[in-house]
Amino acid sequence: MKLASLRGPGRDGTLIVVRRDGARYVPAGAAIPTLQAALDDWEAKEPELRRLADRLESGEIAGEPLDVQKLAPPLPRAYEWVDGSAYINHIVLVRKARGAEPPETLRTDPLVYQGGSGVLLGPREDIVLHDERWGLDFEAEVCVILGDTPARTKKDEAHRFIRLLCLANDVTLRNLVPNELAKGFGFFNSKPATAFSPFAVTPDELGDAWKDGRVHLKLRSTYNGALAGDPEAGPEMHFSFFDLVEHITKTRSFTAGTLLGSGTVSNADRARGISCLAERRMIETLDEGAPKTPFMKAGDTIAIEMVDGQGRDIFGRIEQKVVTG
Amino acid sequence: MKLASLRGPGRDGTLIVVRRDGARYVPAGAAIPTLQAALDDWEAKEPELRRLADRLESGEIAGEPLDVQKLAPPLPRAYEWVDGSAYINHIVLVRKARGAEPPETLRTDPLVYQGGSGVLLGPREDIVLHDERWGLDFEAEVCVILGDTPARTKKDEAHRFIRLLCLANDVTLRNLVPNELAKGFGFFNSKPATAFSPFAVTPDELGDAWKDGRVHLKLRSTYNGALAGDPEAGPEMHFSFFDLVEHITKTRSFTAGTLLGSGTVSNADRARGISCLAERRMIETLDEGAPKTPFMKAGDTIAIEMVDGQGRDIFGRIEQKVVTG
């Protein structure tokens, strides 16, 4: 089942059920006005939504043509946005890039940060950059959307709380990171609003590609029209989403609609390219002594998508332009 | 105007208008079912709520007796919880306590962290502690609740976006902090659910005590029935709420209902006591070579309140007990 949110009339948008090919949709209806409302009462609402999806898929309901430009992020505002950093290759490269050592517990203790979730960007919304010196970068990621998840959930049970999956562009202002981290309180100004894919899908939509809490597909990033990378999101995700759920629930519970990200998808094989410019800059530094790729500037475009073995675009395409503001 | 949220029937509770003495209330009504709904449309809803408050105050509406036990936090779940650390004395003491240096930009660049906001505690909810070795501590704070606040708001304009004030107990697991900060991504497991005061009040309720983005009143913490501290929340708040708003909006905007905390209220004058046990432990270490006050354990109680010059309890009393779980 593929879900999305049209912008308006309220702040949380309007929940729609989308046909598998992404071309047509049907509103979920007044009883399930928003995705948050569906997540708040998932046991009751999921079957209703699945019935609608089946009728749309079979052609019993024709639905309406979908205009991706009109989509909000699946959750236009969310109660939490927790972002992991589960790809070891990314951590090692980015820390090298800022002259920092990887943490000693790199492979045993997941890294997560708490991001801002009150203002999220839709799949086609511009990234507004106020100052190019801030070093704007994209970060292509896979995310899950949780249902109510109790404290001290173990990884073996974590699958029960994963309602939906989507993609994210975890926009980062690289040049603001070092000073923030030096202060010791984590990222704040360096992480402006994150953008999400058009569609959030139930795990079964991924078929065999959803396995052990990982998505075994390539995540493709296209920067200014050229392929930047298409790393495999599965095998090198050192901590699976199940591990991340166990980690984040160690001391507290999470409410339905919590967004949990994988961190920048990254492969050790350089042929797979990159999912953020910081990695490319580090590779340039290692190979040529200095970075030559600049960070993003006004007019740049970034597209992020994930296509399955049959060539089907699962989550729709994040496609953003940088504008000054 | 004094607002609060009764628990249920939905996840966001039921908005009520509370009489100034805290004894009686009237529901805001179906058109403004929750505090979030009021904040989402504040320009229209505030006058309606004020009219109700006036009628309750004058006795034109009798209202119903208020049972604080039935209160949720003013926002049972919020879109962001951003917590500053604006009292220099607290930063210096707590960093000493963990053998860390204060950041170089201590007095020029505010410290804030992004906290979890999907699950918040009501004023009388237990603090569930799973493991005493985690080093449970309270942190008594003042907070503001923001309306929609645009990116790059300057401190001179910040007052326009401050809708309400309340108190918080920013529960902290001290012994989990050092490892988390060593990883560089900020607090996460070390900050379980935060508790909030019964009432959120409009700034005018504070009269002259609300000045320059600071609350010029004493914040009283009572630990296991004994006064722990009653520091002045005003003069030593190095960064005012206006400064904090300017800081957090440097690179992004915030949605209505964002909670912004002051950080632990702390005075250099030791006679004013403490608003968290970490400070007391550090003072013991400085004076006697080692901390002797243990962190909180099952059965402990913490109360936090703020009383004005006329002896009026403004925000109601946070009163929590630690239980194992």
Interface residues (C-beta under 8 A of the other chain):
Chain A: R11 D40 R77 A78 Y79 E80 V82 S85 A100 P103 E104 T105 D109 L111 V112 Y113 Q114 G115 G116 S117 G118 V119 V128 H130 W134 A151 R152 L173 L176 N179 L181 A182 K183 G184 F185 G186 F187 F188 N189 S190 P192 A193 H247 I248 K250 T251 R252 S253 F254 T255 G257 T258
Chain B: R11 D40 R77 A78 Y79 E80 V82 S85 A100 P103 E104 T105 D109 L111 V112 Y113 Q114 G115 G116 S117 G118 V119 V128 H130 W134 A151 R152 L173 L176 N179 L181 A182 K183 G184 F185 G186 F187 F188 N189 S190 P192 A193 H247 I248 K250 T251 R252 S253 F254 T255 G257 T258
